[in-house]
Amino acid sequence: MNTKTFLNKIFNNEKINFRALKDGERPINLNGYYNNNMINELKQLNEQGYNIYFVVNSGGTKKEQINKINAFYIDCDCGRDDKDNYFDFKTVKQYKDKILQRVQEFELMPSFIIDTRNGYHIYWLIDNAKVEQFEEVQNKLIQYFNSDERVYTLERIMRLPDYYWTKDINNQYLCKVLQYNDIRYNADDFIQHLNKKVPNFVLEEKNISTKTNVLKQYSIDEMNEHIDAIHRLDIDKMKRLLCNKFEKKMPSNVDISRVEGMGVKNKNNKKDNNIYLTYCSTFYPTPLKASCRADLKHIIYTKISINDFLGVGEGMFNCIIHKDSNPSAHIITLKDGTQVYKCFGCGFMGTITTLVEAIAKCNKVEALEFIQKVYDIEVIETEKQKKIKEMLKENIEYIMSSQFEQEYPELYKVVKRYIPYLVCLNELAIQNVIDDDLISDDKAIFFSSIRYIADYLNSNNIGLTNNRINLFAFLGFLEKLSKEDIPNKYLQRTEAYKKEKYLISYYAVPSYNYYCLKDANTKAKLYKEKNMTMTGFSREMLIRSLNQDEANKVYVQQQNEKLSKASQQFTEKATKIIIDLIQQQGYCTEEQILKQIRGRKEEKKTKLKRCLQEILESYNLKRVKANNELKQKLGITSKGYPFLILNETEE
């Protein structure tokens, strides 16, 4: 079934409200029929990385405007892991199978099932539904299917089939109509059936997080001794329990001398409770050591068996988080080795630290410390690592001090709004000093996706985060590295992350010493002299305003790319407009240039910022702030003092 037929079944030739969303960009709302013009515009937006949605109900785009209910519907989404990465397709497939089983149990056949990257969108087409019935029905469906808790409002948008899911631009997924059943339900009949499936429902005021996986009030299984020990954060009891489990798992022919200190009886026939990690029946005869906090987390997430830790069996088991009569929980292992607890019944999902937080009602620091002490994981650092961490801490202290502003005022003006981002990068570098191999020429090497850095800053705008990182690279506050600069053992790990989700970038943070800051201050002056702005800051701006070498230092992964044909055409068009206007009136403003070029204003403004300096230098022009004298001389009667573009010879 194609999208046009899908929409006709829902709207019956009514006008439809569409919405295009993209991280870092303003939403684009379109209203009209799904004809060729609309299809072309939506497809073009989708190719530009926008996700395409539509408002399911009729009447408008706001709650108070909705006047007709077309369907009841849910969004069953597998969500993300603790690192905010999307699950791999194997895990998502297991989730989708579980949802289809739940749909069969519901008995009322859906009109549509839409296949998406992370789950299914499911619709039941409805006749004669009252607007005031909608919210309660949606919440009952959410409770029954454990679906996205945000999909209950009248104006809710859903993903349009036959368009690509583009939240990971490098791994797009085409959403399709998986199942169509030519059936519509009378609202009263549907609600009567739903009430039997979800009795004793009380509609509560919602306070929904922006995250799909909201931690609910779970009923913890305290009959399990492991769970009781975790609940009490009882380190000694957990060690005893794991010792007993270890002895039962240990092969009869194991060399006892190799496992002393692992919770077995030693040569003196005494129990040693300083046990270490048991994972997939692999025994570690010596304590594991972490070189830093990030390494500690990596060990905890990848080396500890969650099954052993919780005292549950392999495969599917009864969820320890909620009262579970049928096994609905299991442990999945991500491609990077991280173990994740996942329950299809209550929706709980998380790593071992998240489990401890939920069971013990503690914070992340307490959870991590508890696990570390249970397994006696030692955190050690080399002198080289200690030295580089001290350097990074000094970086943070300096850029947050008044001394920074006093000694380098030009540089401070350029970066003062973005200092929290710079602090974040130094903090991430500190966390990733896990090996002497990640220290080179007194610089701390680390790798990360832009998404992770944005999340670390609690920012939803990936584009802005990336732009500010590029500014820091231009100024010399950090260095962008190529793959060749990364130790092979870490490069392999980053490639695994890349396959999973996001493009990984490699960075080196230097010491912010006199020479580094002196060079950065020089670059800051150049930034101002060349009329650079954050709006237009890009590889194209650096190439046009400075040179290819400067652009290559900042945009390492795009070194071989040429400027686009569209970029060149825009520059030629802007150049002609500027020359014509100056010949006609002796000056021009950026606003006048933008008015003569078709397209969205913000996009045009960004493109002009990228090429303007090259135009000024090529045609011996200058950009100056208007004043009363200039306005009088040029006959400018409009209000305000805009920037003017003039001939260099103009006084």
TIMAR-205614 format. One record per residue (C-alpha): residue in three letters; x, y, z. Coordinates in Angstrom, 1 decimal. Example, Ala and Ser with C-alpha at 12.3 -4.5 7.8 and 13.67 -1.06 7.14 Angstrom:
2
- residu u v w
- ALA 12.3 -4.5 7.8
- SER 13.7 -1.1 7.1
***
This chain:
651
- residu u v w
- MET 0.0 0.0 0.0
- ASN 1.3 3.5 -0.9
- THR 1.2 6.6 1.3
- LYS -1.6 8.2 -0.7
- THR -4.0 5.3 -0.1
- PHE -2.9 5.1 3.5
- LEU -3.8 8.8 4.0
- ASN -7.1 8.5 2.1
- LYS -8.2 5.7 4.4
- ILE -7.6 8.0 7.4
- PHE -8.7 11.4 6.0
- ASN -11.0 10.6 3.1
- ASN -9.7 13.4 0.8
- GLU -9.5 16.0 3.6
- LYS -6.6 18.4 3.8
- ILE -3.8 17.1 6.1
- ASN -1.4 18.8 8.4
- PHE 2.2 17.7 7.9
- ARG 5.3 18.5 9.9
- ALA 9.0 18.1 9.1
- LEU 11.4 17.9 12.1
- LYS 15.2 18.0 12.2
- ASP 17.6 18.4 15.1
- GLY 18.9 22.0 15.3
- GLU 16.3 23.3 12.9
- ARG 12.9 24.9 13.3
- PRO 9.8 22.7 12.6
- ILE 8.3 23.1 9.1
- ASN 4.5 22.9 9.0
- LEU 2.7 22.2 5.8
- ASN -1.1 22.0 5.2
- GLY -2.8 20.6 2.1
- TYR -3.7 17.6 0.0
- TYR -1.2 14.8 -0.5
- ASN -0.8 15.7 -4.2
- ASN 2.3 15.8 -6.4
- ASN 3.4 19.2 -5.2
- MET 3.1 18.1 -1.6
- ILE 4.9 14.8 -2.2
- ASN 7.8 16.6 -4.0
- GLU 8.2 19.1 -1.1
- LEU 8.1 16.4 1.6
- LYS 10.5 14.1 -0.3
- GLN 12.9 17.0 -0.7
- LEU 12.8 17.8 3.0
- ASN 13.3 14.1 3.8
- GLU 16.4 14.0 1.6
- GLN 17.7 17.0 3.6
- GLY 17.5 15.0 6.8
- TYR 14.1 16.0 8.0
- ASN 11.8 13.4 9.6
- ILE 8.3 13.6 8.1
- TYR 5.2 13.4 10.3
- PHE 1.4 14.1 10.1
- VAL -1.3 15.0 12.6
- VAL -3.6 12.0 12.7
- ASN -6.8 13.8 13.8
- SER -8.5 16.5 11.9
- GLY -9.1 20.2 12.5
- GLY -5.6 21.7 13.0
- THR -2.3 21.4 14.7
- LYS -3.2 22.4 18.3
- LYS -5.2 20.5 20.9
- GLU -8.1 23.1 20.9
- GLN -8.4 22.9 17.1
- ILE -9.0 19.2 16.8
- ASN -12.6 18.5 16.0
- LYS -12.6 15.0 14.6
- ILE -11.0 11.7 15.7
- ASN -9.9 9.6 12.8
- ALA -8.1 6.8 14.7
- PHE -6.8 5.5 18.0
- TYR -3.1 4.7 17.7
- ILE 0.1 3.9 19.6
- ASP 3.8 4.2 19.1
- CYS 5.6 1.0 20.3
- ASP 9.3 2.0 20.5
- CYS 12.1 -0.1 21.7
- GLY 13.9 3.0 23.0
- ARG 17.6 3.4 23.6
- ASP 20.2 1.9 25.9
- ASP 21.7 3.7 28.9
- LYS 24.3 5.4 26.6
- ASP 21.4 6.8 24.5
- ASN 22.3 4.6 21.6
- TYR 19.6 2.9 19.5
- PHE 19.5 -0.8 19.9
- ASP 20.8 -3.0 17.1
- PHE 18.3 -4.6 14.7
- LYS 18.5 -8.0 16.3
- THR 17.3 -6.5 19.6
- VAL 14.6 -4.4 17.9
- LYS 13.4 -7.5 16.0
- GLN 12.9 -9.3 19.3
- TYR 10.9 -6.4 20.6
- LYS 8.8 -6.2 17.4
- ASP 7.9 -9.9 17.7
- LYS 6.8 -9.3 21.3
- ILE 4.6 -6.4 20.2
- LEU 2.9 -8.5 17.4
- GLN 2.2 -11.2 20.0
- ARG 0.6 -8.5 22.2
- VAL -1.5 -7.3 19.3
- GLN -2.9 -10.8 18.7
- GLU -3.7 -11.0 22.4
- PHE -5.6 -7.7 22.1
- GLU -8.0 -9.4 19.7
- LEU -9.2 -6.3 17.8
- MET -7.3 -6.4 14.6
- PRO -5.5 -3.1 13.8
- SER -6.3 -1.2 10.6
- PHE -2.6 -0.4 10.0
- ILE 0.8 -1.5 11.4
- ILE 3.6 0.8 10.2
- ASP 7.2 -0.6 10.5
- THR 9.6 1.9 11.9
- ARG 13.3 1.8 12.8
- ASN 12.7 1.0 16.5
- GLY 9.2 -0.6 16.5
- TYR 5.7 -0.2 15.2
- HIS 3.1 2.5 14.8
- ILE -0.3 0.8 15.2
- TYR -3.7 2.3 14.2
- TRP -7.3 1.4 14.7
- LEU -9.5 3.5 12.4
- ILE -12.5 4.8 14.2
- ASP -16.0 6.2 13.4
- ASN -18.2 8.3 15.7
- ALA -15.5 9.0 18.4
- LYS -16.0 12.0 20.6
- VAL -13.1 14.3 21.1
- GLU -13.5 14.0 24.9
- GLN -13.1 10.2 24.7
- PHE -9.7 10.3 23.0
- GLU -7.3 10.9 25.9
- GLU -8.7 8.2 28.2
- VAL -8.6 5.6 25.3
- GLN -5.1 6.5 24.4
- ASN -3.9 6.1 28.0
- LYS -5.5 2.7 28.3
- LEU -3.9 1.6 25.1
- ILE -0.5 2.9 26.4
- GLN -1.0 0.9 29.6
- TYR -2.0 -2.3 27.8
- PHE 0.8 -2.2 25.2
- ASN 3.4 -0.4 27.4
- SER 3.9 2.0 24.4
- ASP 5.2 5.6 24.3
- GLU 3.6 7.5 27.1
- ARG 3.6 10.8 25.1
- VAL 1.2 9.6 22.5
- TYR -2.1 10.6 24.2
- THR -2.8 14.2 23.1
- LEU -5.3 15.1 20.4
- GLU -2.8 16.9 18.2
- ARG -0.1 14.2 18.4
- ILE 1.9 13.6 15.2
- MET 2.9 10.2 13.9
- ARG 5.5 9.2 11.3
- LEU 4.5 9.2 7.6
- PRO 5.1 5.8 5.8
- ASP 7.3 5.6 2.7
- TYR 9.7 8.2 4.1
- TYR 13.0 7.7 5.7
- TRP 13.7 7.7 9.5
- THR 16.7 10.1 9.6
- LYS 17.6 10.5 13.3
- ASP 20.8 8.7 12.4
- ILE 21.6 10.4 9.1
- ASN 24.2 7.7 8.2
- ASN 21.9 4.8 8.9
- GLN 18.5 5.8 7.5
- TYR 15.5 3.5 7.7
- LEU 12.6 3.5 5.3
- CYS 9.3 3.2 7.2
- LYS 6.6 1.1 5.4
- VAL 3.1 -0.1 5.8
- LEU 3.7 -3.6 7.2
- GLN 0.0 -4.6 7.5
- TYR -3.3 -3.3 6.3
- ASN -6.7 -4.6 7.3
- ASP -9.8 -3.0 5.7
- ILE -11.6 -2.5 8.9
- ARG -13.0 0.5 10.9
- TYR -14.4 0.3 14.4
- ASN -17.4 2.0 16.0
- ALA -15.9 4.0 18.9
- ASP -18.3 2.7 21.5
- ASP -17.6 -0.9 20.5
- PHE -13.9 -0.4 20.6
- ILE -14.0 1.3 24.0
- GLN -16.2 -1.5 25.4
- HIS -13.6 -4.1 24.4
- LEU -10.7 -1.9 25.7
- ASN -12.4 -1.6 29.1
- LYS -12.4 -5.3 29.4
- LYS -8.7 -5.5 28.7
- VAL -7.8 -2.6 30.9
- PRO -10.2 -2.6 33.9
- ASN -9.9 -0.3 36.9
- PHE -8.1 2.4 35.0
- VAL -7.7 5.8 36.6
- LEU -6.7 8.7 34.4
- GLU -4.0 10.8 36.0
- GLU -2.5 14.1 35.2
- LYS 0.5 13.4 33.0
- ASN 4.0 14.8 33.5
- ILE 5.8 13.2 30.6
- SER 9.6 13.4 30.2
- THR 11.1 14.1 26.8
- LYS 12.6 10.6 27.0
- THR 10.5 7.6 25.9
- ASN 11.7 5.3 28.7
- VAL 10.4 7.0 31.9
- LEU 11.3 5.2 35.2
- LYS 8.0 4.2 36.8
- GLN 7.2 3.1 40.3
- TYR 8.1 -0.6 40.1
- SER 7.3 -3.4 42.5
- ILE 10.7 -4.8 43.4
- ASP 11.0 -8.6 43.9
- GLU 12.5 -8.6 47.4
- MET 12.1 -12.4 47.9
- ASN 15.3 -12.8 45.9
- GLU 18.3 -12.6 48.3
- HIS 20.5 -10.9 45.7
- ILE 17.8 -8.2 45.2
- ASP 17.5 -7.8 49.0
- ALA 21.3 -7.3 49.3
- ILE 21.2 -4.7 46.5
- HIS 18.2 -3.0 48.0
- ARG 20.2 -2.6 51.2
- LEU 23.5 -1.9 49.4
- ASP 24.9 -4.7 51.5
- ILE 28.4 -5.3 50.1
- ASP 29.3 -8.2 52.4
- LYS 26.1 -10.1 51.7
- MET 26.5 -9.7 47.9
- LYS 30.0 -11.0 48.1
- ARG 28.8 -14.1 50.0
- LEU 26.0 -14.7 47.6
- LEU 28.4 -14.4 44.6
- CYS 30.9 -16.6 46.3
- ASN 28.3 -19.4 46.6
- LYS 27.2 -18.9 43.0
- PHE 30.8 -19.0 41.9
- GLU 31.5 -22.3 43.7
- LYS 28.5 -23.9 42.0
- LYS 29.6 -22.7 38.6
- MET 33.3 -23.7 38.9
- PRO 34.2 -26.8 36.9
- SER 35.4 -29.7 39.0
- ASN 38.7 -29.9 37.3
- VAL 39.6 -26.2 37.8
- ASP 43.1 -25.5 39.1
- ILE 42.3 -24.1 42.6
- SER 45.8 -22.4 42.7
- ARG 44.8 -20.2 39.9
- VAL 41.6 -18.9 41.5
- GLU 42.8 -18.0 45.0
- GLY 41.1 -14.8 46.2
- MET 38.1 -15.5 44.0
- GLY 35.6 -16.6 46.6
- VAL 36.7 -20.3 46.8
- LYS 38.5 -22.2 49.6
- ASN 42.2 -21.5 49.5
- LYS 45.0 -24.0 50.5
- ASN 44.3 -23.3 54.1
- ASN 40.7 -24.4 53.6
- LYS 39.4 -20.9 54.5
- LYS 36.8 -19.0 52.5
- ASP 38.1 -15.8 50.8
- ASN 35.2 -13.4 50.1
- ASN 37.3 -11.1 47.9
- ILE 35.7 -12.5 44.8
- TYR 36.1 -11.1 41.4
- LEU 34.3 -11.2 38.1
- THR 32.5 -14.2 36.7
- TYR 31.2 -13.6 33.2
- CYS 30.2 -16.3 30.7
- SER 32.0 -18.9 32.9
- THR 35.3 -17.1 32.3
- PHE 37.2 -16.8 35.6
- TYR 39.7 -14.0 36.3
- PRO 42.5 -15.2 38.6
- THR 43.6 -11.7 39.5
- PRO 41.6 -8.5 40.4
- LEU 40.5 -6.4 37.5
- LYS 42.1 -2.9 37.5
- ALA 40.7 0.2 36.0
- SER 42.9 3.1 34.9
- CYS 40.1 5.7 35.4
- ARG 36.4 6.2 36.0
- ALA 35.5 5.7 32.3
- ASP 37.5 2.4 32.3
- LEU 35.8 1.4 35.5
- LYS 32.4 1.9 33.9
- HIS 33.6 -0.1 30.8
- ILE 34.6 -3.0 33.0
- ILE 31.4 -2.9 35.0
- TYR 29.2 -2.7 31.9
- THR 31.0 -5.4 29.9
- LYS 32.6 -7.8 32.3
- ILE 30.0 -8.4 35.0
- SER 27.3 -10.9 34.4
- ILE 24.0 -9.3 35.2
- ASN 22.4 -12.7 35.6
- ASP 24.9 -13.7 38.3
- PHE 24.6 -10.3 39.9
- LEU 20.8 -10.5 40.2
- GLY 20.7 -14.3 41.0
- VAL 18.6 -15.1 38.0
- GLY 18.9 -17.8 35.3
- GLU 20.0 -17.4 31.7
- GLY 17.4 -16.8 28.9
- MET 14.0 -15.3 29.7
- PHE 13.2 -15.0 33.4
- ASN 10.5 -13.4 35.6
- CYS 11.2 -9.7 35.9
- ILE 12.6 -8.7 39.2
- ILE 11.3 -5.2 38.8
- HIS 7.6 -5.9 38.7
- LYS 5.2 -8.7 39.6
- ASP 5.7 -11.0 36.7
- SER 3.8 -14.3 36.3
- ASN 5.2 -15.0 32.8
- PRO 8.9 -14.6 32.1
- SER 9.3 -11.3 30.3
- ALA 12.8 -10.1 31.1
- HIS 16.2 -11.1 29.7
- ILE 19.7 -9.8 29.3
- ILE 20.9 -8.5 26.0
- THR 24.5 -7.8 25.0
- LEU 25.2 -4.8 22.8
- LYS 27.9 -4.9 20.1
- ASP 30.4 -3.1 22.4
- GLY 29.9 -5.8 25.0
- THR 27.6 -3.8 27.3
- GLN 25.0 -5.9 29.1
- VAL 21.5 -4.5 29.3
- TYR 18.5 -5.6 31.3
- LYS 15.3 -5.5 29.2
- CYS 11.7 -6.3 30.3
- PHE 9.0 -6.5 27.6
- GLY 6.4 -6.5 30.3
- CYS 7.0 -3.3 32.4
- GLY 9.3 -1.6 29.9
- PHE 12.2 -1.3 32.4
- MET 15.6 -1.2 30.6
- GLY 19.1 -0.3 31.8
- THR 22.6 -1.4 32.6
- ILE 23.7 -2.9 35.9
- THR 24.1 0.6 37.4
- THR 20.6 1.6 36.4
- LEU 19.3 -1.6 38.1
- VAL 21.1 -0.8 41.3
- GLU 19.7 2.8 41.2
- ALA 16.1 1.4 40.8
- ILE 16.4 -1.3 43.4
- ALA 18.3 0.6 46.1
- LYS 16.7 4.0 45.2
- CYS 20.2 5.5 45.2
- ASN 22.0 7.9 42.8
- LYS 24.5 6.9 40.1
- VAL 27.6 7.6 42.2
- GLU 26.4 5.3 45.0
- ALA 25.4 2.6 42.5
- LEU 28.8 2.7 40.8
- GLU 30.6 2.6 44.2
- PHE 28.5 -0.3 45.4
- ILE 29.4 -2.4 42.4
- GLN 33.0 -1.5 42.5
- LYS 33.3 -2.5 46.1
- VAL 31.4 -5.8 45.6
- TYR 33.9 -6.8 42.9
- ASP 36.9 -5.1 44.4
- ILE 37.8 -3.4 41.2
- GLU 40.9 -1.3 41.8
- VAL 41.3 2.1 40.0
- ILE 44.9 2.8 39.3
- GLU 46.7 5.6 37.3
- THR 50.2 6.0 35.9
- GLU 52.2 9.1 36.6
- LYS 51.7 10.1 33.0
- GLN 47.9 9.9 33.4
- LYS 47.9 11.8 36.6
- LYS 50.0 14.6 35.0
- ILE 47.7 14.9 32.0
- LYS 44.6 15.0 34.2
- GLU 46.1 17.8 36.2
- MET 46.8 19.7 33.0
- LEU 43.2 19.3 31.9
- LYS 42.0 20.5 35.3
- GLU 44.2 23.5 35.0
- ASN 42.7 24.2 31.6
- ILE 39.2 24.3 33.2
- GLU 40.3 26.5 36.1
- TYR 41.9 29.0 33.8
- ILE 39.1 29.4 31.2
- MET 36.6 29.9 34.1
- SER 38.8 32.5 35.8
- SER 38.8 36.3 35.5
- GLN 42.4 36.1 34.5
- PHE 41.4 34.6 31.2
- GLU 39.4 37.7 30.3
- GLN 42.1 40.1 31.6
- GLU 45.0 38.5 29.7
- TYR 43.2 37.7 26.4
- PRO 40.2 40.1 26.0
- GLU 39.7 39.5 22.2
- LEU 39.8 35.7 22.6
- TYR 37.5 35.9 25.6
- LYS 34.9 38.0 23.7
- VAL 34.7 35.3 21.0
- VAL 34.3 32.3 23.3
- LYS 32.7 33.7 26.5
- ARG 29.3 32.3 25.6
- TYR 30.6 28.9 24.9
- ILE 32.9 28.4 27.9
- PRO 30.6 25.6 29.3
- TYR 31.2 23.7 26.1
- LEU 34.9 24.0 26.4
- VAL 34.8 22.9 30.0
- CYS 32.7 19.9 28.9
- LEU 35.4 18.9 26.4
- ASN 38.1 19.0 29.0
- GLU 35.9 17.0 31.4
- LEU 35.4 14.3 28.7
- ALA 39.1 14.2 28.0
- ILE 39.7 13.7 31.8
- GLN 37.2 10.8 31.8
- ASN 38.9 9.2 28.9
- VAL 42.5 9.2 30.1
- ILE 42.4 5.5 30.5
- ASP 45.7 4.5 28.9
- ASP 49.1 6.0 28.2
- ASP 48.5 5.3 24.6
- LEU 45.8 8.0 24.7
- ILE 48.4 10.7 25.6
- SER 50.5 12.1 22.8
- ASP 52.8 15.1 22.9
- ASP 51.3 16.2 26.2
- LYS 47.8 16.2 24.7
- ALA 44.9 14.1 25.9
- ILE 43.3 12.1 23.1
- PHE 39.6 11.1 23.3
- PHE 36.8 10.2 20.9
- SER 33.1 10.8 20.9
- SER 30.0 11.4 18.9
- ILE 28.5 14.9 18.7
- ARG 25.3 13.4 20.1
- TYR 27.1 12.2 23.2
- ILE 28.7 15.6 23.8
- ALA 25.3 17.3 23.3
- ASP 23.6 15.0 25.8
- TYR 26.4 15.5 28.3
- LEU 25.6 19.2 28.1
- ASN 21.8 18.5 28.3
- SER 21.4 20.1 24.9
- ASN 19.0 18.9 22.2
- ASN 20.7 21.0 19.5
- ILE 23.4 18.8 17.9
- GLY 24.0 21.3 15.2
- LEU 24.9 24.1 17.6
- THR 27.1 21.8 19.6
- ASN 29.0 20.7 16.5
- ASN 29.4 24.3 15.4
- ARG 31.0 25.3 18.7
- ILE 33.4 22.4 18.7
- ASN 34.5 23.5 15.2
- LEU 35.1 27.0 16.5
- PHE 37.3 25.6 19.3
- ALA 39.3 23.6 16.7
- PHE 39.8 26.7 14.6
- LEU 41.1 28.6 17.6
- GLY 43.3 25.8 18.8
- PHE 41.6 24.9 22.0
- LEU 41.4 21.3 20.7
- GLU 42.8 19.5 17.7
- LYS 40.8 17.2 15.5
- LEU 42.6 14.0 14.6
- SER 42.4 11.5 11.8
- LYS 42.1 7.8 12.2
- GLU 45.8 7.4 11.6
- ASP 46.4 9.3 14.9
- ILE 44.4 6.8 17.0
- PRO 45.9 3.6 18.5
- ASN 44.5 0.6 16.7
- LYS 42.9 -1.0 19.7
- TYR 40.8 2.1 20.3
- LEU 40.1 2.6 16.6
- GLN 38.5 -0.8 16.5
- ARG 36.2 0.2 19.4
- THR 35.2 3.4 17.7
- GLU 34.4 1.6 14.5
- ALA 32.0 -0.6 16.4
- TYR 30.3 2.5 17.9
- LYS 30.1 4.0 14.4
- LYS 28.3 0.9 13.0
- GLU 25.9 1.0 15.9
- LYS 24.8 4.6 15.5
- TYR 26.8 7.8 15.1
- LEU 29.8 9.2 13.3
- ILE 32.7 9.3 15.8
- SER 35.2 12.2 15.8
- TYR 38.7 12.1 17.4
- TYR 40.1 14.9 19.4
- ALA 43.2 16.0 21.3
- VAL 43.1 18.7 24.0
- PRO 46.4 20.5 24.6
- SER 47.6 22.5 27.6
- TYR 46.2 26.0 27.5
- ASN 49.7 27.5 28.1
- TYR 51.1 30.8 27.0
- TYR 51.8 29.8 23.4
- CYS 48.5 28.0 22.9
- LEU 46.5 31.0 24.1
- LYS 48.7 33.5 22.2
- ASP 47.9 31.6 19.0
- ALA 44.2 31.4 19.9
- ASN 44.1 35.1 20.5
- THR 45.6 35.8 17.1
- LYS 42.9 33.5 15.5
- ALA 40.2 35.4 17.5
- LYS 41.4 38.7 16.0
- LEU 41.3 37.1 12.5
- TYR 37.8 35.8 13.2
- LYS 36.6 39.4 13.7
- GLU 38.7 40.9 10.9
- LYS 37.2 38.4 8.4
- ASN 33.6 39.1 9.5
- MET 33.1 35.5 10.7
- THR 30.0 34.6 12.6
- MET 28.8 31.5 14.3
- THR 25.7 31.6 12.0
- GLY 27.9 31.0 8.9
- PHE 30.8 29.1 10.5
- SER 31.5 26.2 8.3
- ARG 34.1 24.5 6.1
- GLU 32.9 26.7 3.3
- MET 33.4 29.9 5.3
- LEU 37.0 28.9 6.2
- ILE 37.9 28.0 2.6
- ARG 36.4 31.2 1.2
- SER 37.6 33.6 4.0
- LEU 41.0 32.0 4.7
- ASN 42.3 28.9 2.9
- GLN 41.9 25.2 2.4
- ASP 44.5 24.3 5.0
- GLU 42.7 26.1 7.8
- ALA 39.5 24.3 6.7
- ASN 41.2 20.9 6.7
- LYS 42.4 21.3 10.3
- VAL 38.8 21.8 11.5
- TYR 36.9 19.6 9.1
- VAL 39.3 16.6 9.1
- GLN 36.8 14.1 7.8
- GLN 35.8 16.2 4.9
- GLN 39.2 17.1 3.5
- ASN 38.6 15.7 0.0
- GLU 35.2 17.2 -0.5
- LYS 34.7 20.0 -3.0
- LEU 32.4 22.9 -2.5
- SER 28.9 22.1 -3.9
- LYS 27.6 23.4 -7.2
- ALA 24.7 25.0 -5.3
- SER 27.1 26.9 -3.1
- GLN 29.0 28.3 -6.1
- GLN 25.7 29.3 -7.8
- PHE 24.5 31.1 -4.6
- THR 27.9 33.0 -4.4
- GLU 27.7 34.1 -8.0
- LYS 24.1 35.3 -7.6
- ALA 25.0 37.2 -4.4
- THR 28.0 38.8 -6.0
- LYS 25.9 40.0 -8.9
- ILE 23.3 41.5 -6.6
- ILE 26.0 43.3 -4.5
- ILE 27.8 44.8 -7.5
- ASP 24.5 45.9 -9.1
- LEU 23.2 47.6 -5.9
- ILE 26.5 49.4 -5.2
- GLN 26.5 50.7 -8.8
- GLN 22.9 51.9 -8.4
- GLN 22.9 53.4 -4.9
- GLY 26.6 53.4 -3.7
- TYR 26.0 50.8 -1.1
- CYS 24.0 47.7 -0.2
- THR 22.8 45.9 3.0
- GLU 22.7 42.2 3.7
- GLU 18.9 42.5 4.0
- GLN 18.7 43.9 0.4
- ILE 20.7 41.0 -0.9
- LEU 18.5 38.4 0.8
- LYS 15.3 40.0 -0.5
- GLN 16.5 39.3 -4.1
- ILE 17.3 35.7 -3.6
- ARG 14.5 33.0 -3.3
- GLY 14.4 30.6 -0.4
- ARG 13.9 30.4 3.3
- LYS 15.4 33.5 5.1
- GLU 17.5 31.6 7.7
- GLU 19.1 29.4 5.0
- LYS 19.8 32.4 2.8
- LYS 21.3 34.3 5.7
- THR 23.6 31.4 6.6
- LYS 24.8 30.9 3.0
- LEU 25.5 34.7 2.6
- LYS 27.6 34.7 5.8
- ARG 29.7 31.8 4.4
- CYS 30.6 33.6 1.2
- LEU 30.5 37.3 2.0
- GLN 34.2 37.7 3.0
- GLU 35.4 36.1 -0.2
- ILE 33.2 38.5 -2.2
- LEU 34.5 41.5 -0.3
- GLU 38.1 40.6 -0.9
- SER 37.6 39.7 -4.5
- TYR 35.9 43.0 -5.4
- ASN 37.8 45.4 -3.1
- LEU 34.7 46.0 -0.9
- LYS 34.3 46.5 2.8
- ARG 31.6 46.0 5.4
- VAL 31.1 48.8 7.9
- LYS 28.6 49.8 10.5
- ALA 26.3 52.7 9.4
- ASN 26.5 56.0 11.3
- ASN 24.7 59.3 10.9
- GLU 27.4 60.7 8.6
- LEU 27.3 57.7 6.3
- LYS 23.5 57.6 6.2
- GLN 23.4 61.3 5.3
- LYS 26.1 61.0 2.6
- LEU 24.4 58.0 1.0
- GLY 20.9 59.3 1.4
- ILE 19.7 56.5 3.7
- THR 16.5 57.5 5.3
- SER 15.5 54.2 7.0
- LYS 15.7 53.8 10.7
- GLY 18.6 51.9 12.4
- TYR 22.2 51.5 11.7
- PRO 22.7 48.4 9.6
- PHE 26.0 47.1 8.3
- LEU 26.7 48.5 4.8
- ILE 28.8 47.0 2.0
- LEU 30.8 49.7 0.2
- ASN 33.7 50.1 -2.1
- GLU 37.0 50.1 -0.2
- THR 37.7 53.6 -1.5
- GLU 34.5 54.9 0.0
- GLU 35.3 57.1 3.0
***
